[in-house]
């Protein structure tokens, strides 16, 4: 898969992002559905315009940093609890990805969650579409 040429992205004044987002939502297939459909270019709605010309080139090494939130001591200290809640709020708004450690969730539960996600993504598209919604208050039964 290739990324669309950025110069063409910035030149197209007829581009309607909302129309592209709606078309994607109407497919009810998500990103994996686009991949399964055989797309060869990253859809423009997923490409952020460069913030500055000093962005790293593809030949430079990329280093990833992931914020780690440690829940150690959260039950013993109400102040620590409030700090952790604020850390999660901030991370959710600014980092997108972050890791929580010392959360007390058994490894077996985490592994089953991963297996459940994998099972869902391996379903036929027709089965997955039954779960697709933009309704944030819709309840699902199992």
N, C-alpha and C positions, 0 to 999 in steps of 0.2 A: 504494500500500500504506500502511496506517495502523498506528501502534503502538497496541497494546491499552491501554486506560485503566489507569493505574497504581493508582488507588484500588481498582479491581476486583481487580487482581492481589494486593494485600495482604490483601483481605478473604476470598478463597477458601481456606478451610482444607482443602478436599477435593482440592486440586491435588496430583498425584503426578508430580513432575518425572522420576523414573526411568522411569515408565510412558510419558511423552511422549518421552523420549530413546530408549527401546527401540522405540516405534512408528516414530519417524523412522528409526532404524537399520534396521529391518525393511523399510522402503521401498527402501533401498539407492539412493536418488536424490540425497542431499545437499541443500544449500540451493537449488541451481539447480533440482532436481527439484520442490521445494516451489513455487518461483516459476513453473515451467512448468505446474504443476498448477492455477495460478490462485488461490493464496491471496490474501486481501485484508487479512489482519492478520498482523503479525509474531507467530510462535508464542511463547508465554510462555517457553519454555525459553531463548530468546535475549534475554530482557529482564532486565537486572540491576535489582534493587531499588535505589532511590536511597540513597546513603550518608548524605547529610545534606540538610537543606532549603535549604542555601545553594548547591545546584547551579545552574549557569548556566541561564537560561531559553532557549527556542528563539529569542528575538529578539536575544540577545547573539551577538557574533561568536565563532566557534570558531577557535582557533589550534592547529594541529597541530605537534608537534615529533617528529622522527624521529631516533633515535640513530644516529650515523655512527661506524663502526669502521674505522679506517685501518690497513691491513696494511703500510704502507710501512716498510721496514727489518726486517721480521720474519725474513727469511732470514739477515741479517747479525748479529743480536743474539739469543741464546737467551733473555735476560731479556725482551726485547720479545715474543718468541714466547709465553712463559708469560703475560704481561700480556694479550696479544690473546686467547688461549684463555679466560682469566678474563673478559674483556670480553664475548666471545660467549656464554659460559655465563650471565653475569648478564643480558645483553640478552634471551636466550631465555627466561629465567624471569620477567623483570619488564616488558619492553617489548613483547613480542609481535612488533612490526614494528621492523626496524632495517635499516640499509644498510651494506654492507661495500664499501669503496673500496680501490683499489690491490691487487686480488685476483689480477690477471693472467689472468682468464678472458677469452678473445677475445669481442668484441662479437657475432661471428657465432654463437658457441655460445649466448650469452644470448638472441639473437633467435630461434634455433631452439627453445630451451626455451619461450619465450613462444608460439611457433606450435604447439608440441606440446600445451601446456596448452589452447590455444584449440581445436585439433582434437579433443582428448579431450572437452571440454565440449560440442562440437557433435555428438558421436555420439548415436545413438538411445539412449534410456534402457536398453533391453534389452542393448545392447553395453556400456554403462558398468557395469551391475550385475555383470557378470562380474568386474570389478576391485574391487568393494566388499568390504571386510572390516574387521573390528576386530582381526584377528590381526596382531600387530606383528612376527611372525617369518616370516610367509608369504613365500615367494619367488615372483616373477613371471618368466616367461620371455618373450622377445620373438620 
